[in-house]
């Protein structure tokens, strides 16, 4: 990256290196490359907001397995998106 002429934030895209949810030690899903990072972060925010709501439901409900697992998967997805954006910003 040229420090004299840094890229505009709106021009940065996901790089697609972050994976999540593994089966047999292989990634089942991967963040798609080439998405605007602003859009990716907005989606990550939505995923993490839902995960927070499910985690809160799980904390107050006796039969909360489905809430806890939903929070787990949504958190994994949101983290992968954020990790990919961090890698794009560091590139």
PyMOL Python script that loads the backbone (N, CA, C, O; Angstrom):
from pymol import cmd

cmd.read_pdbstr("""\
ATOM      1  N   UNK A   1       0.850  -1.171   0.000  1.00  0.00           N
ATOM      2  CA  UNK A   1       0.000   0.000   0.000  1.00  0.00           C
ATOM      3  C   UNK A   1       0.895   1.233   0.000  1.00  0.00           C
ATOM      4  O   UNK A   1       1.871   1.297   0.748  1.00  0.00           O
ATOM      5  N   UNK A   2       0.570   2.194  -0.823  1.00  0.00           N
ATOM      6  CA  UNK A   2       1.323   3.431  -0.926  1.00  0.00           C
ATOM      7  C   UNK A   2       0.801   4.399   0.135  1.00  0.00           C
ATOM      8  O   UNK A   2      -0.354   4.822   0.075  1.00  0.00           O
ATOM      9  N   UNK A   3       1.652   4.752   1.112  1.00  0.00           N
ATOM     10  CA  UNK A   3       1.225   5.642   2.200  1.00  0.00           C
ATOM     11  C   UNK A   3       0.943   7.051   1.718  1.00  0.00           C
ATOM     12  O   UNK A   3       0.166   7.772   2.345  1.00  0.00           O
ATOM     13  N   UNK A   4       1.564   7.462   0.610  1.00  0.00           N
ATOM     14  CA  UNK A   4       1.332   8.798   0.081  1.00  0.00           C
ATOM     15  C   UNK A   4      -0.056   8.907  -0.540  1.00  0.00           C
ATOM     16  O   UNK A   4      -0.635   9.993  -0.585  1.00  0.00           O
ATOM     17  N   UNK A   5      -0.582   7.802  -1.012  1.00  0.00           N
ATOM     18  CA  UNK A   5      -1.884   7.792  -1.661  1.00  0.00           C
ATOM     19  C   UNK A   5      -2.673   6.571  -1.180  1.00  0.00           C
ATOM     20  O   UNK A   5      -2.880   5.633  -1.949  1.00  0.00           O
ATOM     21  N   UNK A   6      -3.118   6.570   0.085  1.00  0.00           N
ATOM     22  CA  UNK A   6      -3.814   5.395   0.617  1.00  0.00           C
ATOM     23  C   UNK A   6      -5.162   5.199  -0.071  1.00  0.00           C
ATOM     24  O   UNK A   6      -5.771   6.165  -0.530  1.00  0.00           O
ATOM     25  N   UNK A   7      -5.631   3.951  -0.144  1.00  0.00           N
ATOM     26  CA  UNK A   7      -6.929   3.708  -0.777  1.00  0.00           C
ATOM     27  C   UNK A   7      -8.062   4.286   0.064  1.00  0.00           C
ATOM     28  O   UNK A   7      -7.967   4.372   1.289  1.00  0.00           O
ATOM     29  N   UNK A   8      -9.117   4.673  -0.606  1.00  0.00           N
ATOM     30  CA  UNK A   8     -10.311   5.140   0.087  1.00  0.00           C
ATOM     31  C   UNK A   8     -10.993   3.944   0.747  1.00  0.00           C
ATOM     32  O   UNK A   8     -10.997   2.843   0.195  1.00  0.00           O
ATOM     33  N   UNK A   9     -11.558   4.159   1.910  1.00  0.00           N
ATOM     34  CA  UNK A   9     -12.235   3.085   2.621  1.00  0.00           C
ATOM     35  C   UNK A   9     -13.326   2.462   1.753  1.00  0.00           C
ATOM     36  O   UNK A   9     -13.541   1.250   1.796  1.00  0.00           O
ATOM     37  N   UNK A  10     -14.006   3.283   0.973  1.00  0.00           N
ATOM     38  CA  UNK A  10     -15.091   2.778   0.129  1.00  0.00           C
ATOM     39  C   UNK A  10     -14.582   1.887  -1.000  1.00  0.00           C
ATOM     40  O   UNK A  10     -15.365   1.155  -1.605  1.00  0.00           O
ATOM     41  N   UNK A  11     -13.279   1.936  -1.293  1.00  0.00           N
ATOM     42  CA  UNK A  11     -12.700   1.104  -2.349  1.00  0.00           C
ATOM     43  C   UNK A  11     -12.230  -0.251  -1.840  1.00  0.00           C
ATOM     44  O   UNK A  11     -11.966  -1.146  -2.644  1.00  0.00           O
ATOM     45  N   UNK A  12     -12.118  -0.425  -0.530  1.00  0.00           N
ATOM     46  CA  UNK A  12     -11.586  -1.667   0.019  1.00  0.00           C
ATOM     47  C   UNK A  12     -12.637  -2.771  -0.018  1.00  0.00           C
ATOM     48  O   UNK A  12     -13.823  -2.533   0.209  1.00  0.00           O
ATOM     49  N   UNK A  13     -12.173  -3.981  -0.308  1.00  0.00           N
ATOM     50  CA  UNK A  13     -13.051  -5.148  -0.442  1.00  0.00           C
ATOM     51  C   UNK A  13     -12.569  -6.274   0.465  1.00  0.00           C
ATOM     52  O   UNK A  13     -11.408  -6.309   0.873  1.00  0.00           O
ATOM     53  N   UNK A  14     -13.475  -7.185   0.769  1.00  0.00           N
ATOM     54  CA  UNK A  14     -13.078  -8.377   1.513  1.00  0.00           C
ATOM     55  C   UNK A  14     -12.109  -9.179   0.653  1.00  0.00           C
ATOM     56  O   UNK A  14     -12.143  -9.110  -0.576  1.00  0.00           O
ATOM     57  N   UNK A  15     -11.235  -9.950   1.328  1.00  0.00           N
ATOM     58  CA  UNK A  15     -10.258 -10.732   0.564  1.00  0.00           C
ATOM     59  C   UNK A  15     -10.608 -12.216   0.515  1.00  0.00           C
ATOM     60  O   UNK A  15     -10.003 -12.961  -0.256  1.00  0.00           O
ATOM     61  N   UNK A  16     -11.553 -12.652   1.307  1.00  0.00           N
ATOM     62  CA  UNK A  16     -12.044 -14.022   1.212  1.00  0.00           C
ATOM     63  C   UNK A  16     -11.142 -15.084   1.800  1.00  0.00           C
ATOM     64  O   UNK A  16     -11.182 -16.233   1.362  1.00  0.00           O
ATOM     65  N   UNK A  17     -10.329 -14.729   2.781  1.00  0.00           N
ATOM     66  CA  UNK A  17      -9.444 -15.717   3.401  1.00  0.00           C
ATOM     67  C   UNK A  17     -10.004 -16.296   4.694  1.00  0.00           C
ATOM     68  O   UNK A  17      -9.530 -17.330   5.165  1.00  0.00           O
ATOM     69  N   UNK A  18     -11.000 -15.646   5.268  1.00  0.00           N
ATOM     70  CA  UNK A  18     -11.528 -16.098   6.561  1.00  0.00           C
ATOM     71  C   UNK A  18     -12.564 -17.200   6.367  1.00  0.00           C
ATOM     72  O   UNK A  18     -13.487 -17.076   5.562  1.00  0.00           O
ATOM     73  N   UNK A  19     -12.387 -18.273   7.119  1.00  0.00           N
ATOM     74  CA  UNK A  19     -13.289 -19.414   7.059  1.00  0.00           C
ATOM     75  C   UNK A  19     -13.976 -19.589   8.410  1.00  0.00           C
ATOM     76  O   UNK A  19     -13.530 -19.052   9.424  1.00  0.00           O
ATOM     77  N   UNK A  20     -15.065 -20.349   8.404  1.00  0.00           N
ATOM     78  CA  UNK A  20     -15.769 -20.623   9.653  1.00  0.00           C
ATOM     79  C   UNK A  20     -16.577 -21.903   9.531  1.00  0.00           C
ATOM     80  O   UNK A  20     -16.901 -22.350   8.431  1.00  0.00           O
ATOM     81  N   UNK A  21     -16.891 -22.476  10.663  1.00  0.00           N
ATOM     82  CA  UNK A  21     -17.622 -23.734  10.796  1.00  0.00           C
ATOM     83  C   UNK A  21     -16.897 -24.857  10.053  1.00  0.00           C
ATOM     84  O   UNK A  21     -16.906 -24.929   8.824  1.00  0.00           O
ATOM     85  N   UNK A  22     -16.288 -25.708  10.824  1.00  0.00           N
ATOM     86  CA  UNK A  22     -15.442 -26.764  10.276  1.00  0.00           C
ATOM     87  C   UNK A  22     -16.114 -28.128  10.381  1.00  0.00           C
ATOM     88  O   UNK A  22     -16.819 -28.416  11.348  1.00  0.00           O
ATOM     89  N   UNK A  23     -15.883 -28.959   9.372  1.00  0.00           N
ATOM     90  CA  UNK A  23     -16.302 -30.358   9.355  1.00  0.00           C
ATOM     91  C   UNK A  23     -15.073 -31.182   9.011  1.00  0.00           C
ATOM     92  O   UNK A  23     -14.405 -30.918   8.011  1.00  0.00           O
ATOM     93  N   UNK A  24     -14.777 -32.165   9.820  1.00  0.00           N
ATOM     94  CA  UNK A  24     -13.600 -33.016   9.587  1.00  0.00           C
ATOM     95  C   UNK A  24     -12.346 -32.179   9.388  1.00  0.00           C
ATOM     96  O   UNK A  24     -11.533 -32.450   8.504  1.00  0.00           O
ATOM     97  N   UNK A  25     -12.204 -31.160  10.225  1.00  0.00           N
ATOM     98  CA  UNK A  25     -11.037 -30.278  10.223  1.00  0.00           C
ATOM     99  C   UNK A  25     -10.866 -29.474   8.932  1.00  0.00           C
ATOM    100  O   UNK A  25      -9.773 -28.983   8.648  1.00  0.00           O
ATOM    101  N   UNK A  26     -11.940 -29.336   8.151  1.00  0.00           N
ATOM    102  CA  UNK A  26     -11.908 -28.521   6.932  1.00  0.00           C
ATOM    103  C   UNK A  26     -13.005 -27.471   7.027  1.00  0.00           C
ATOM    104  O   UNK A  26     -14.083 -27.746   7.553  1.00  0.00           O
ATOM    105  N   UNK A  27     -12.738 -26.264   6.518  1.00  0.00           N
ATOM    106  CA  UNK A  27     -13.763 -25.217   6.606  1.00  0.00           C
ATOM    107  C   UNK A  27     -14.973 -25.545   5.736  1.00  0.00           C
ATOM    108  O   UNK A  27     -14.837 -25.955   4.583  1.00  0.00           O
ATOM    109  N   UNK A  28     -16.144 -25.357   6.307  1.00  0.00           N
ATOM    110  CA  UNK A  28     -17.382 -25.569   5.568  1.00  0.00           C
ATOM    111  C   UNK A  28     -17.789 -24.296   4.822  1.00  0.00           C
ATOM    112  O   UNK A  28     -18.343 -24.367   3.725  1.00  0.00           O
ATOM    113  N   UNK A  29     -17.515 -23.137   5.417  1.00  0.00           N
ATOM    114  CA  UNK A  29     -17.889 -21.855   4.826  1.00  0.00           C
ATOM    115  C   UNK A  29     -16.697 -20.910   4.790  1.00  0.00           C
ATOM    116  O   UNK A  29     -15.747 -21.049   5.561  1.00  0.00           O
ATOM    117  N   UNK A  30     -16.768 -19.937   3.870  1.00  0.00           N
ATOM    118  CA  UNK A  30     -15.706 -18.944   3.715  1.00  0.00           C
ATOM    119  C   UNK A  30     -16.340 -17.611   3.323  1.00  0.00           C
ATOM    120  O   UNK A  30     -17.321 -17.577   2.580  1.00  0.00           O
ATOM    121  N   UNK A  31     -15.776 -16.520   3.825  1.00  0.00           N
ATOM    122  CA  UNK A  31     -16.237 -15.188   3.438  1.00  0.00           C
ATOM    123  C   UNK A  31     -15.934 -14.999   1.950  1.00  0.00           C
ATOM    124  O   UNK A  31     -14.842 -15.336   1.492  1.00  0.00           O
ATOM    125  N   UNK A  32     -16.877 -14.473   1.211  1.00  0.00           N
ATOM    126  CA  UNK A  32     -16.669 -14.242  -0.222  1.00  0.00           C
ATOM    127  C   UNK A  32     -15.735 -13.065  -0.449  1.00  0.00           C
ATOM    128  O   UNK A  32     -15.858 -12.041   0.222  1.00  0.00           O
ATOM    129  N   UNK A  33     -14.803 -13.196  -1.384  1.00  0.00           N
ATOM    130  CA  UNK A  33     -13.918 -12.072  -1.696  1.00  0.00           C
ATOM    131  C   UNK A  33     -14.632 -11.033  -2.557  1.00  0.00           C
ATOM    132  O   UNK A  33     -15.594 -11.343  -3.259  1.00  0.00           O
ATOM    133  N   UNK A  34     -14.144  -9.799  -2.490  1.00  0.00           N
ATOM    134  CA  UNK A  34     -14.616  -8.751  -3.384  1.00  0.00           C
ATOM    135  C   UNK A  34     -15.832  -7.973  -2.927  1.00  0.00           C
ATOM    136  O   UNK A  34     -16.379  -7.183  -3.697  1.00  0.00           O
ATOM    137  N   UNK A  35     -16.270  -8.177  -1.690  1.00  0.00           N
ATOM    138  CA  UNK A  35     -17.419  -7.423  -1.183  1.00  0.00           C
ATOM    139  C   UNK A  35     -16.942  -6.130  -0.539  1.00  0.00           C
ATOM    140  O   UNK A  35     -15.918  -6.137   0.144  1.00  0.00           O
ATOM    141  N   UNK A  36     -17.648  -5.020  -0.733  1.00  0.00           N
ATOM    142  CA  UNK A  36     -17.257  -3.776  -0.065  1.00  0.00           C
ATOM    143  C   UNK A  36     -17.229  -3.974   1.453  1.00  0.00           C
ATOM    144  O   UNK A  36     -18.166  -4.532   2.025  1.00  0.00           O
ATOM    145  N   UNK A  37     -16.156  -3.517   2.103  1.00  0.00           N
ATOM    146  CA  UNK A  37     -16.028  -3.791   3.535  1.00  0.00           C
ATOM    147  C   UNK A  37     -17.104  -3.091   4.363  1.00  0.00           C
ATOM    148  O   UNK A  37     -17.476  -3.586   5.426  1.00  0.00           O
ATOM    149  N   UNK A  38     -17.601  -1.971   3.904  1.00  0.00           N
ATOM    150  CA  UNK A  38     -18.697  -1.312   4.623  1.00  0.00           C
ATOM    151  C   UNK A  38     -19.936  -2.189   4.659  1.00  0.00           C
ATOM    152  O   UNK A  38     -20.589  -2.308   5.695  1.00  0.00           O
ATOM    153  N   UNK A  39     -20.259  -2.802   3.525  1.00  0.00           N
ATOM    154  CA  UNK A  39     -21.407  -3.712   3.464  1.00  0.00           C
ATOM    155  C   UNK A  39     -21.157  -4.951   4.318  1.00  0.00           C
ATOM    156  O   UNK A  39     -22.052  -5.422   5.019  1.00  0.00           O
ATOM    157  N   UNK A  40     -19.937  -5.475   4.254  1.00  0.00           N
ATOM    158  CA  UNK A  40     -19.591  -6.663   5.042  1.00  0.00           C
ATOM    159  C   UNK A  40     -19.713  -6.377   6.537  1.00  0.00           C
ATOM    160  O   UNK A  40     -20.239  -7.197   7.290  1.00  0.00           O
ATOM    161  N   UNK A  41     -19.231  -5.222   6.960  1.00  0.00           N
ATOM    162  CA  UNK A  41     -19.320  -4.870   8.381  1.00  0.00           C
ATOM    163  C   UNK A  41     -20.764  -4.648   8.818  1.00  0.00           C
ATOM    164  O   UNK A  41     -21.119  -4.964   9.953  1.00  0.00           O
ATOM    165  N   UNK A  42     -21.595  -4.113   7.942  1.00  0.00           N
ATOM    166  CA  UNK A  42     -23.014  -3.939   8.271  1.00  0.00           C
ATOM    167  C   UNK A  42     -23.671  -5.302   8.485  1.00  0.00           C
ATOM    168  O   UNK A  42     -24.470  -5.467   9.407  1.00  0.00           O
ATOM    169  N   UNK A  43     -23.336  -6.278   7.638  1.00  0.00           N
ATOM    170  CA  UNK A  43     -23.875  -7.625   7.807  1.00  0.00           C
ATOM    171  C   UNK A  43     -23.362  -8.267   9.092  1.00  0.00           C
ATOM    172  O   UNK A  43     -24.116  -8.927   9.806  1.00  0.00           O
ATOM    173  N   UNK A  44     -22.070  -8.068   9.384  1.00  0.00           N
ATOM    174  CA  UNK A  44     -21.494  -8.612  10.619  1.00  0.00           C
ATOM    175  C   UNK A  44     -22.203  -8.020  11.831  1.00  0.00           C
ATOM    176  O   UNK A  44     -22.474  -8.732  12.798  1.00  0.00           O
ATOM    177  N   UNK A  45     -22.501  -6.738  11.786  1.00  0.00           N
ATOM    178  CA  UNK A  45     -23.209  -6.088  12.886  1.00  0.00           C
ATOM    179  C   UNK A  45     -24.586  -6.710  13.089  1.00  0.00           C
ATOM    180  O   UNK A  45     -25.000  -6.948  14.224  1.00  0.00           O
ATOM    181  N   UNK A  46     -25.294  -6.974  11.996  1.00  0.00           N
ATOM    182  CA  UNK A  46     -26.610  -7.615  12.092  1.00  0.00           C
ATOM    183  C   UNK A  46     -26.502  -9.019  12.684  1.00  0.00           C
ATOM    184  O   UNK A  46     -27.294  -9.392  13.550  1.00  0.00           O
ATOM    185  N   UNK A  47     -25.517  -9.801  12.214  1.00  0.00           N
ATOM    186  CA  UNK A  47     -25.320 -11.156  12.737  1.00  0.00           C
ATOM    187  C   UNK A  47     -25.026 -11.136  14.232  1.00  0.00           C
ATOM    188  O   UNK A  47     -25.590 -11.918  14.998  1.00  0.00           O
ATOM    189  N   UNK A  48     -24.136 -10.233  14.637  1.00  0.00           N
ATOM    190  CA  UNK A  48     -23.755 -10.162  16.047  1.00  0.00           C
ATOM    191  C   UNK A  48     -24.891  -9.632  16.919  1.00  0.00           C
ATOM    192  O   UNK A  48     -25.007 -10.015  18.083  1.00  0.00           O
ATOM    193  N   UNK A  49     -25.719  -8.765  16.373  1.00  0.00           N
ATOM    194  CA  UNK A  49     -26.885  -8.280  17.115  1.00  0.00           C
ATOM    195  C   UNK A  49     -27.864  -9.424  17.385  1.00  0.00           C
ATOM    196  O   UNK A  49     -28.390  -9.554  18.491  1.00  0.00           O
ATOM    197  N   UNK A  50     -28.102 -10.246  16.367  1.00  0.00           N
ATOM    198  CA  UNK A  50     -28.969 -11.413  16.559  1.00  0.00           C
ATOM    199  C   UNK A  50     -28.358 -12.398  17.548  1.00  0.00           C
ATOM    200  O   UNK A  50     -29.060 -12.954  18.393  1.00  0.00           O
ATOM    201  N   UNK A  51     -27.039 -12.614  17.440  1.00  0.00           N
ATOM    202  CA  UNK A  51     -26.358 -13.522  18.365  1.00  0.00           C
ATOM    203  C   UNK A  51     -26.508 -13.040  19.803  1.00  0.00           C
ATOM    204  O   UNK A  51     -26.732 -13.839  20.712  1.00  0.00           O
ATOM    205  N   UNK A  52     -26.385 -11.744  20.002  1.00  0.00           N
ATOM    206  CA  UNK A  52     -26.543 -11.167  21.341  1.00  0.00           C
ATOM    207  C   UNK A  52     -27.948 -11.428  21.877  1.00  0.00           C
ATOM    208  O   UNK A  52     -28.116 -11.786  23.043  1.00  0.00           O
ATOM    209  N   UNK A  53     -28.948 -11.250  21.029  1.00  0.00           N
ATOM    210  CA  UNK A  53     -30.330 -11.488  21.452  1.00  0.00           C
ATOM    211  C   UNK A  53     -30.554 -12.959  21.802  1.00  0.00           C
ATOM    212  O   UNK A  53     -31.198 -13.268  22.804  1.00  0.00           O
ATOM    213  N   UNK A  54     -30.022 -13.866  20.977  1.00  0.00           N
ATOM    214  CA  UNK A  54     -30.165 -15.294  21.264  1.00  0.00           C
ATOM    215  C   UNK A  54     -29.421 -15.685  22.535  1.00  0.00           C
ATOM    216  O   UNK A  54     -29.915 -16.497  23.318  1.00  0.00           O
ATOM    217  N   UNK A  55     -28.242 -15.116  22.745  1.00  0.00           N
ATOM    218  CA  UNK A  55     -27.474 -15.418  23.960  1.00  0.00           C
ATOM    219  C   UNK A  55     -28.233 -14.944  25.200  1.00  0.00           C
ATOM    220  O   UNK A  55     -28.250 -15.627  26.224  1.00  0.00           O
ATOM    221  N   UNK A  56     -28.853 -13.783  25.100  1.00  0.00           N
ATOM    222  CA  UNK A  56     -29.654 -13.282  26.226  1.00  0.00           C
ATOM    223  C   UNK A  56     -30.847 -14.192  26.482  1.00  0.00           C
ATOM    224  O   UNK A  56     -31.162 -14.493  27.634  1.00  0.00           O
ATOM    225  N   UNK A  57     -31.518 -14.636  25.410  1.00  0.00           N
ATOM    226  CA  UNK A  57     -32.627 -15.583  25.569  1.00  0.00           C
ATOM    227  C   UNK A  57     -32.148 -16.871  26.230  1.00  0.00           C
ATOM    228  O   UNK A  57     -32.823 -17.417  27.102  1.00  0.00           O
ATOM    229  N   UNK A  58     -30.977 -17.351  25.810  1.00  0.00           N
ATOM    230  CA  UNK A  58     -30.427 -18.593  26.372  1.00  0.00           C
ATOM    231  C   UNK A  58     -30.127 -18.437  27.855  1.00  0.00           C
ATOM    232  O   UNK A  58     -30.286 -19.383  28.627  1.00  0.00           O
ATOM    233  N   UNK A  59     -29.700 -17.260  28.252  1.00  0.00           N
ATOM    234  CA  UNK A  59     -29.363 -17.025  29.659  1.00  0.00           C
ATOM    235  C   UNK A  59     -30.597 -17.062  30.558  1.00  0.00           C
ATOM    236  O   UNK A  59     -30.493 -17.400  31.737  1.00  0.00           O
ATOM    237  N   UNK A  60     -31.752 -16.722  30.017  1.00  0.00           N
ATOM    238  CA  UNK A  60     -32.963 -16.637  30.831  1.00  0.00           C
ATOM    239  C   UNK A  60     -33.933 -17.794  30.624  1.00  0.00           C
ATOM    240  O   UNK A  60     -34.948 -17.874  31.316  1.00  0.00           O
ATOM    241  N   UNK A  61     -33.643 -18.682  29.692  1.00  0.00           N
ATOM    242  CA  UNK A  61     -34.554 -19.779  29.387  1.00  0.00           C
ATOM    243  C   UNK A  61     -33.978 -21.110  29.857  1.00  0.00           C
ATOM    244  O   UNK A  61     -32.779 -21.353  29.729  1.00  0.00           O
ATOM    245  N   UNK A  62     -34.836 -21.968  30.401  1.00  0.00           N
ATOM    246  CA  UNK A  62     -34.373 -23.288  30.841  1.00  0.00           C
ATOM    247  C   UNK A  62     -34.111 -24.195  29.646  1.00  0.00           C
ATOM    248  O   UNK A  62     -33.141 -24.953  29.647  1.00  0.00           O
ATOM    249  N   UNK A  63     -34.954 -24.126  28.638  1.00  0.00           N
ATOM    250  CA  UNK A  63     -34.794 -24.949  27.437  1.00  0.00           C
ATOM    251  C   UNK A  63     -34.176 -24.073  26.349  1.00  0.00           C
ATOM    252  O   UNK A  63     -34.865 -23.622  25.434  1.00  0.00           O
ATOM    253  N   UNK A  64     -32.872 -23.839  26.462  1.00  0.00           N
ATOM    254  CA  UNK A  64     -32.243 -22.815  25.624  1.00  0.00           C
ATOM    255  C   UNK A  64     -31.206 -23.344  24.648  1.00  0.00           C
ATOM    256  O   UNK A  64     -30.433 -22.561  24.097  1.00  0.00           O
ATOM    257  N   UNK A  65     -31.168 -24.661  24.417  1.00  0.00           N
ATOM    258  CA  UNK A  65     -30.159 -25.194  23.497  1.00  0.00           C
ATOM    259  C   UNK A  65     -30.213 -24.520  22.129  1.00  0.00           C
ATOM    260  O   UNK A  65     -29.179 -24.143  21.577  1.00  0.00           O
ATOM    261  N   UNK A  66     -31.407 -24.371  21.590  1.00  0.00           N
ATOM    262  CA  UNK A  66     -31.514 -23.790  20.241  1.00  0.00           C
ATOM    263  C   UNK A  66     -31.031 -22.344  20.225  1.00  0.00           C
ATOM    264  O   UNK A  66     -30.432 -21.902  19.244  1.00  0.00           O
ATOM    265  N   UNK A  67     -31.286 -21.601  21.307  1.00  0.00           N
ATOM    266  CA  UNK A  67     -30.812 -20.218  21.376  1.00  0.00           C
ATOM    267  C   UNK A  67     -29.291 -20.171  21.470  1.00  0.00           C
ATOM    268  O   UNK A  67     -28.649 -19.353  20.810  1.00  0.00           O
ATOM    269  N   UNK A  68     -28.725 -21.036  22.278  1.00  0.00           N
ATOM    270  CA  UNK A  68     -27.270 -21.054  22.449  1.00  0.00           C
ATOM    271  C   UNK A  68     -26.575 -21.452  21.152  1.00  0.00           C
ATOM    272  O   UNK A  68     -25.574 -20.843  20.775  1.00  0.00           O
ATOM    273  N   UNK A  69     -27.100 -22.477  20.461  1.00  0.00           N
ATOM    274  CA  UNK A  69     -26.479 -22.891  19.198  1.00  0.00           C
ATOM    275  C   UNK A  69     -26.643 -21.820  18.123  1.00  0.00           C
ATOM    276  O   UNK A  69     -25.724 -21.584  17.338  1.00  0.00           O
ATOM    277  N   UNK A  70     -27.795 -21.176  18.083  1.00  0.00           N
ATOM    278  CA  UNK A  70     -27.985 -20.089  17.115  1.00  0.00           C
ATOM    279  C   UNK A  70     -26.981 -18.976  17.378  1.00  0.00           C
ATOM    280  O   UNK A  70     -26.378 -18.450  16.442  1.00  0.00           O
ATOM    281  N   UNK A  71     -26.798 -18.613  18.642  1.00  0.00           N
ATOM    282  CA  UNK A  71     -25.822 -17.576  18.995  1.00  0.00           C
ATOM    283  C   UNK A  71     -24.418 -18.008  18.601  1.00  0.00           C
ATOM    284  O   UNK A  71     -23.636 -17.196  18.104  1.00  0.00           O
ATOM    285  N   UNK A  72     -24.093 -19.268  18.815  1.00  0.00           N
ATOM    286  CA  UNK A  72     -22.772 -19.796  18.453  1.00  0.00           C
ATOM    287  C   UNK A  72     -22.508 -19.635  16.952  1.00  0.00           C
ATOM    288  O   UNK A  72     -21.462 -19.116  16.560  1.00  0.00           O
ATOM    289  N   UNK A  73     -23.447 -20.074  16.117  1.00  0.00           N
ATOM    290  CA  UNK A  73     -23.246 -20.009  14.667  1.00  0.00           C
ATOM    291  C   UNK A  73     -23.232 -18.570  14.160  1.00  0.00           C
ATOM    292  O   UNK A  73     -22.414 -18.223  13.308  1.00  0.00           O
ATOM    293  N   UNK A  74     -24.122 -17.736  14.672  1.00  0.00           N
ATOM    294  CA  UNK A  74     -24.140 -16.336  14.249  1.00  0.00           C
ATOM    295  C   UNK A  74     -22.857 -15.617  14.654  1.00  0.00           C
ATOM    296  O   UNK A  74     -22.343 -14.789  13.902  1.00  0.00           O
ATOM    297  N   UNK A  75     -22.342 -15.932  15.835  1.00  0.00           N
ATOM    298  CA  UNK A  75     -21.086 -15.334  16.286  1.00  0.00           C
ATOM    299  C   UNK A  75     -19.928 -15.778  15.406  1.00  0.00           C
ATOM    300  O   UNK A  75     -19.063 -14.969  15.071  1.00  0.00           O
ATOM    301  N   UNK A  76     -19.899 -17.043  15.030  1.00  0.00           N
ATOM    302  CA  UNK A  76     -18.841 -17.545  14.142  1.00  0.00           C
ATOM    303  C   UNK A  76     -18.872 -16.833  12.795  1.00  0.00           C
ATOM    304  O   UNK A  76     -17.824 -16.485  12.250  1.00  0.00           O
ATOM    305  N   UNK A  77     -20.066 -16.616  12.258  1.00  0.00           N
ATOM    306  CA  UNK A  77     -20.191 -15.915  10.978  1.00  0.00           C
ATOM    307  C   UNK A  77     -19.745 -14.464  11.101  1.00  0.00           C
ATOM    308  O   UNK A  77     -18.979 -13.974  10.272  1.00  0.00           O
ATOM    309  N   UNK A  78     -20.220 -13.782  12.126  1.00  0.00           N
ATOM    310  CA  UNK A  78     -19.841 -12.384  12.324  1.00  0.00           C
ATOM    311  C   UNK A  78     -18.355 -12.216  12.531  1.00  0.00           C
ATOM    312  O   UNK A  78     -17.753 -11.289  11.990  1.00  0.00           O
ATOM    313  N   UNK A  79     -17.747 -13.107  13.314  1.00  0.00           N
ATOM    314  CA  UNK A  79     -16.307 -13.041  13.564  1.00  0.00           C
ATOM    315  C   UNK A  79     -15.523 -13.248  12.279  1.00  0.00           C
ATOM    316  O   UNK A  79     -14.527 -12.562  12.047  1.00  0.00           O
ATOM    317  N   UNK A  80     -15.953 -14.179  11.444  1.00  0.00           N
ATOM    318  CA  UNK A  80     -15.253 -14.424  10.182  1.00  0.00           C
ATOM    319  C   UNK A  80     -15.273 -13.183   9.294  1.00  0.00           C
ATOM    320  O   UNK A  80     -14.266 -12.848   8.671  1.00  0.00           O
ATOM    321  N   UNK A  81     -16.405 -12.508   9.234  1.00  0.00           N
ATOM    322  CA  UNK A  81     -16.495 -11.289   8.420  1.00  0.00           C
ATOM    323  C   UNK A  81     -15.567 -10.213   8.973  1.00  0.00           C
ATOM    324  O   UNK A  81     -14.828  -9.583   8.216  1.00  0.00           O
ATOM    325  N   UNK A  82     -15.599 -10.000  10.279  1.00  0.00           N
ATOM    326  CA  UNK A  82     -14.728  -8.988  10.890  1.00  0.00           C
ATOM    327  C   UNK A  82     -13.261  -9.353  10.676  1.00  0.00           C
ATOM    328  O   UNK A  82     -12.454  -8.484  10.346  1.00  0.00           O
ATOM    329  N   UNK A  83     -12.906 -10.622  10.859  1.00  0.00           N
ATOM    330  CA  UNK A  83     -11.521 -11.057  10.636  1.00  0.00           C
ATOM    331  C   UNK A  83     -11.083 -10.792   9.204  1.00  0.00           C
ATOM    332  O   UNK A  83      -9.953 -10.365   8.969  1.00  0.00           O
ATOM    333  N   UNK A  84     -11.970 -11.043   8.246  1.00  0.00           N
ATOM    334  CA  UNK A  84     -11.622 -10.820   6.845  1.00  0.00           C
ATOM    335  C   UNK A  84     -11.421  -9.338   6.560  1.00  0.00           C
ATOM    336  O   UNK A  84     -10.506  -8.968   5.824  1.00  0.00           O
ATOM    337  N   UNK A  85     -12.262  -8.490   7.133  1.00  0.00           N
ATOM    338  CA  UNK A  85     -12.104  -7.040   6.955  1.00  0.00           C
ATOM    339  C   UNK A  85     -10.784  -6.573   7.564  1.00  0.00           C
ATOM    340  O   UNK A  85     -10.087  -5.751   6.970  1.00  0.00           O
ATOM    341  N   UNK A  86     -10.438  -7.086   8.732  1.00  0.00           N
ATOM    342  CA  UNK A  86      -9.164  -6.724   9.366  1.00  0.00           C
ATOM    343  C   UNK A  86      -8.000  -7.108   8.457  1.00  0.00           C
ATOM    344  O   UNK A  86      -7.050  -6.340   8.306  1.00  0.00           O
ATOM    345  N   UNK A  87      -8.070  -8.292   7.850  1.00  0.00           N
ATOM    346  CA  UNK A  87      -7.007  -8.716   6.932  1.00  0.00           C
ATOM    347  C   UNK A  87      -6.946  -7.808   5.703  1.00  0.00           C
ATOM    348  O   UNK A  87      -5.861  -7.488   5.219  1.00  0.00           O
ATOM    349  N   UNK A  88      -8.103  -7.398   5.204  1.00  0.00           N
ATOM    350  CA  UNK A  88      -8.129  -6.499   4.048  1.00  0.00           C
ATOM    351  C   UNK A  88      -7.519  -5.147   4.398  1.00  0.00           C
ATOM    352  O   UNK A  88      -6.803  -4.560   3.586  1.00  0.00           O
ATOM    353  N   UNK A  89      -7.796  -4.653   5.593  1.00  0.00           N
ATOM    354  CA  UNK A  89      -7.242  -3.363   6.015  1.00  0.00           C
ATOM    355  C   UNK A  89      -5.733  -3.438   6.232  1.00  0.00           C
ATOM    356  O   UNK A  89      -5.026  -2.449   6.039  1.00  0.00           O
ATOM    357  N   UNK A  90      -5.242  -4.608   6.632  1.00  0.00           N
ATOM    358  CA  UNK A  90      -3.811  -4.776   6.896  1.00  0.00           C
ATOM    359  C   UNK A  90      -3.010  -5.039   5.622  1.00  0.00           C
ATOM    360  O   UNK A  90      -1.787  -4.899   5.613  1.00  0.00           O
ATOM    361  N   UNK A  91      -3.700  -5.419   4.551  1.00  0.00           N
ATOM    362  CA  UNK A  91      -3.001  -5.765   3.293  1.00  0.00           C
ATOM    363  C   UNK A  91      -2.420  -4.545   2.613  1.00  0.00           C
ATOM    364  O   UNK A  91      -1.806  -4.664   1.553  1.00  0.00           O
TER     365      UNK A  91
END
""", "prot")
cmd.dss("prot")
cmd.show_as("cartoon", "prot")
cmd.util.cbc("prot")
cmd.orient("prot")
